[in-house]
């Protein structure tokens, strides 16, 4: 082997799934470790780079890097979000890849499909929030939205709150509800699945846990549907009326300073003067490390909003890489055999 050979491992989505990476416990543990490392100052987390190609539709590609100094791992998520794709072309609106490098020599060690990791991170953050903010005896979860994020959230919530027995769900079209049922019921055979036939109130009224996971920009969730003691995980942008947050006893974010500058319901409330910094109970890490309490009574309503922490993606991706490598999955990907001017046949390849 040449001293200048560089290799990394390539992992397709199927490689990752086949090695058992669709594991919400794995993702939640990795996300929690990542947040604790960040709080301790062991994570380099530069600003993301956003390239927006259409201001109206928000078609964009984002570059999100992070480094774990203790693990000596640097990673970047390259993620595209093209909202018109499902309606216009019948294809998914999000795709991603992740590159991991070691920082002893700076060489890449893994090139991975990243959509699975990205979706796992969203579900994991919701699951961690539910672990601390939902009632332990929660039995019913209700969804507004039945897409990929809703599906991943269901697995995360069942992991965090094992006592869940019934899943109610409402989508824009009955066909979406049918797909949700057909895909999720085999994964959770002991759970009762109840489609709401697109009636949102039927899906979430009196539910112990409520999740909104839609691409809609409208106040879909009504305050009157959220019973005392319920936990609400807000996944998308603007999905609930202001009164939902106003009646909640605790509002928690993954990172409030980031959330308030975005376009979520809480961000709109902040800009409209309907919500202040003091109204936010804290960030999820504050609960995890005991800085502030989680749920304190059976009757309090709790609200969680995550905008996305890319260092958590990198932490989860590293955990997935280690598992997939241990399982012997993936393919060797040669980056180079020699340095440029060492190639014996370079004179046949150079163009001047």
Residue pairs with C-beta under 8 A, 6 or more apart in sequence:
2 337
2 338
2 342
4 336
4 337
4 338
4 339
4 342
5 334
5 336
5 337
5 338
6 107
6 108
6 334
6 335
6 336
7 332
7 333
7 334
7 335
8 107
8 108
8 109
8 110
8 111
8 333
8 335
9 109
9 110
9 111
9 321
9 324
9 325
9 330
9 331
9 332
9 333
10 110
10 111
10 112
10 330
10 331
10 332
10 333
11 110
11 111
11 112
11 113
11 320
11 321
11 324
11 329
11 330
12 113
12 330
13 113
13 115
13 116
15 113
15 324
15 329
15 330
15 331
16 22
16 112
16 113
16 116
16 117
16 320
16 324
16 329
17 116
18 327
18 329
19 323
19 324
19 326
19 327
19 329
20 323
20 327
21 116
21 120
21 320
21 323
21 324
22 116
22 120
22 155
23 323
24 120
24 123
24 124
24 127
24 155
24 156
24 159
24 160
25 159
26 316
26 319
26 320
26 323
27 120
27 121
27 123
27 124
27 156
27 316
27 319
28 124
28 127
28 128
28 131
28 156
28 159
28 160
29 319
30 124
30 312
30 315
30 316
30 318
30 319
31 121
31 124
31 125
31 128
31 312
31 315
31 316
32 128
32 288
33 315
34 43
34 68
34 309
34 311
34 312
34 314
34 315
34 316
35 284
35 285
35 288
35 309
35 312
36 285
36 288
36 289
37 43
37 68
37 70
37 315
38 45
38 285
38 309
38 311
39 285
39 289
42 68
42 69
42 70
43 66
43 67
43 68
43 69
43 311
44 66
44 67
44 69
44 74
45 65
45 66
45 67
45 310
45 311
46 65
46 66
48 62
48 63
48 64
48 65
48 310
49 62
49 63
49 64
50 60
50 62
51 60
51 61
51 62
51 63
52 58
52 59
52 60
53 59
53 60
53 61
57 82
57 83
57 84
58 81
58 83
59 81
59 82
59 83
59 84
60 80
60 81
60 82
61 78
61 79
61 80
61 81
62 77
62 78
62 79
62 80
62 81
63 76
63 77
63 78
64 76
64 77
64 78
64 79
64 310
64 313
65 74
65 75
65 76
65 77
65 310
65 314
66 74
66 75
66 76
66 310
66 311
66 313
66 314
66 315
67 73
67 74
67 75
67 103
67 314
68 74
68 311
68 314
68 315
68 318
69 103
71 318
72 102
72 103
72 104
73 100
73 101
73 102
73 103
73 314
73 318
74 100
74 101
74 102
74 103
75 98
75 99
75 100
75 101
75 313
75 314
75 317
75 318
76 98
76 99
76 314
77 96
77 97
77 98
77 114
77 117
77 118
77 310
77 313
77 314
77 317
78 96
78 97
78 98
78 99
78 114
79 94
79 95
79 96
79 114
79 118
80 94
80 95
80 96
81 93
81 94
82 93
82 94
83 93
83 215
84 93
85 91
85 92
85 93
86 92
86 93
92 115
92 148
93 215
94 115
94 118
94 148
95 114
95 115
96 113
96 114
96 115
96 117
96 118
97 111
97 112
97 113
97 114
98 110
98 111
98 112
98 113
98 114
98 117
98 313
98 314
98 317
99 108
99 110
99 111
99 112
100 108
100 109
100 110
100 112
100 314
100 317
100 318
100 321
101 107
101 108
101 109
102 109
107 335
108 335
109 321
110 317
110 321
110 330
111 333
112 317
112 320
112 321
114 313
114 317
116 320
117 313
117 316
117 317
117 320
118 313
119 148
119 149
119 152
120 152
120 316
120 320
121 308
121 309
121 312
121 313
121 316
122 149
122 152
122 153
122 235
122 306
122 308
123 149
123 152
123 153
123 155
123 156
124 156
124 312
124 316
125 254
125 284
125 306
125 309
125 312
126 153
126 156
126 157
126 211
126 233
126 235
126 304
126 306
127 153
127 156
127 157
127 159
127 160
128 160
128 284
128 288
129 231
129 233
129 252
129 284
129 304
129 306
130 156
130 157
130 160
130 161
130 209
130 231
130 233
130 304
131 160
131 161
132 284
132 287
132 288
132 294
132 295
133 231
133 250
133 252
133 287
133 294
133 295
133 302
133 304
134 157
134 160
134 161
134 208
134 209
134 231
134 295
134 302
135 208
135 229
135 231
135 295
135 298
136 161
136 163
137 163
137 208
138 161
138 163
138 164
138 208
138 209
138 231
139 163
139 164
139 165
139 166
139 208
140 164
140 165
140 166
140 167
140 168
140 206
140 207
140 208
140 209
141 154
141 157
141 164
141 166
141 167
141 168
141 207
141 208
141 209
141 210
141 211
142 167
142 168
142 169
142 170
142 203
142 204
142 205
142 207
142 209
142 210
142 211
143 150
143 153
143 154
143 167
143 168
143 169
143 170
143 180
143 203
143 204
143 210
143 211
143 212
143 213
144 170
144 200
144 203
144 204
144 210
144 211
144 212
144 213
144 214
144 220
144 221
144 239
145 170
145 171
145 211
145 212
145 213
145 214
145 216
145 235
145 236
146 169
146 170
146 171
146 176
146 177
146 179
146 180
147 171
147 176
147 213
147 214
147 215
149 213
149 235
149 236
150 169
150 180
150 211
150 213
150 235
151 180
151 183
151 184
153 211
153 213
153 233
153 235
154 167
154 184
154 188
154 211
155 187
155 188
157 164
157 209
157 211
157 233
158 164
158 188
158 191
161 209
164 191
164 208
164 209
165 190
165 191
165 192
166 191
166 192
166 193
166 194
167 184
167 188
167 191
167 192
167 193
167 194
168 194
168 195
168 196
168 202
168 203
168 204
168 207
169 177
169 180
169 181
169 193
169 194
169 195
169 196
169 203
170 177
170 195
170 196
170 197
170 198
170 199
170 200
170 202
170 203
170 204
171 177
171 180
171 198
172 198
172 216
173 198
174 195
174 197
174 198
177 195
177 196
177 197
177 198
178 195
180 195
181 193
181 195
184 193
185 191
185 193
196 202
196 203
200 220
200 221
200 225
201 222
201 225
204 210
204 221
204 225
204 226
205 225
205 227
206 227
207 227
207 230
208 229
208 230
208 231
209 230
209 231
209 232
209 233
210 221
210 225
210 226
210 230
210 231
210 232
210 233
211 232
211 233
211 235
212 220
212 221
212 232
212 233
212 234
212 235
212 236
212 239
212 240
213 235
213 236
214 220
214 236
214 239
215 236
215 237
216 236
216 238
216 239
217 237
217 238
217 263
218 238
218 239
219 238
219 239
219 240
219 241
219 242
219 265
220 239
220 240
221 232
221 239
221 240
221 241
221 244
222 240
222 241
222 243
222 244
223 241
223 243
223 244
223 246
223 247
226 232
226 244
226 247
226 248
226 301
228 299
228 300
228 301
229 298
229 299
229 300
229 301
230 301
230 302
231 295
231 301
231 302
231 304
232 240
232 244
232 248
232 301
232 302
232 303
232 304
233 304
233 306
234 240
234 264
234 265
234 266
234 303
234 304
234 305
234 306
235 306
236 264
237 262
237 263
237 264
237 265
238 263
238 264
238 265
238 268
239 265
240 265
241 265
242 265
242 268
242 269
242 272
242 274
244 265
244 303
245 251
245 265
245 266
245 269
245 275
245 303
246 274
247 301
248 300
248 301
248 302
248 303
249 297
249 300
249 301
249 302
250 281
250 295
250 300
250 301
250 302
250 303
251 266
251 275
251 279
251 280
251 281
251 303
251 305
252 280
252 281
252 282
252 283
252 284
252 286
252 287
252 302
252 303
252 304
252 305
253 259
253 266
253 280
253 283
253 284
253 304
253 305
253 306
253 307
254 283
254 284
254 305
254 306
254 307
254 308
254 309
255 283
255 307
255 309
256 277
256 280
256 282
256 283
258 307
259 266
259 267
259 305
259 307
260 266
260 267
260 270
260 277
261 267
262 307
264 305
264 307
265 305
266 275
266 280
266 305
269 275
270 276
281 292
282 291
282 292
284 304
284 306
285 291
286 292
287 293
287 294
295 302
324 330
337 343
340 346
343 349
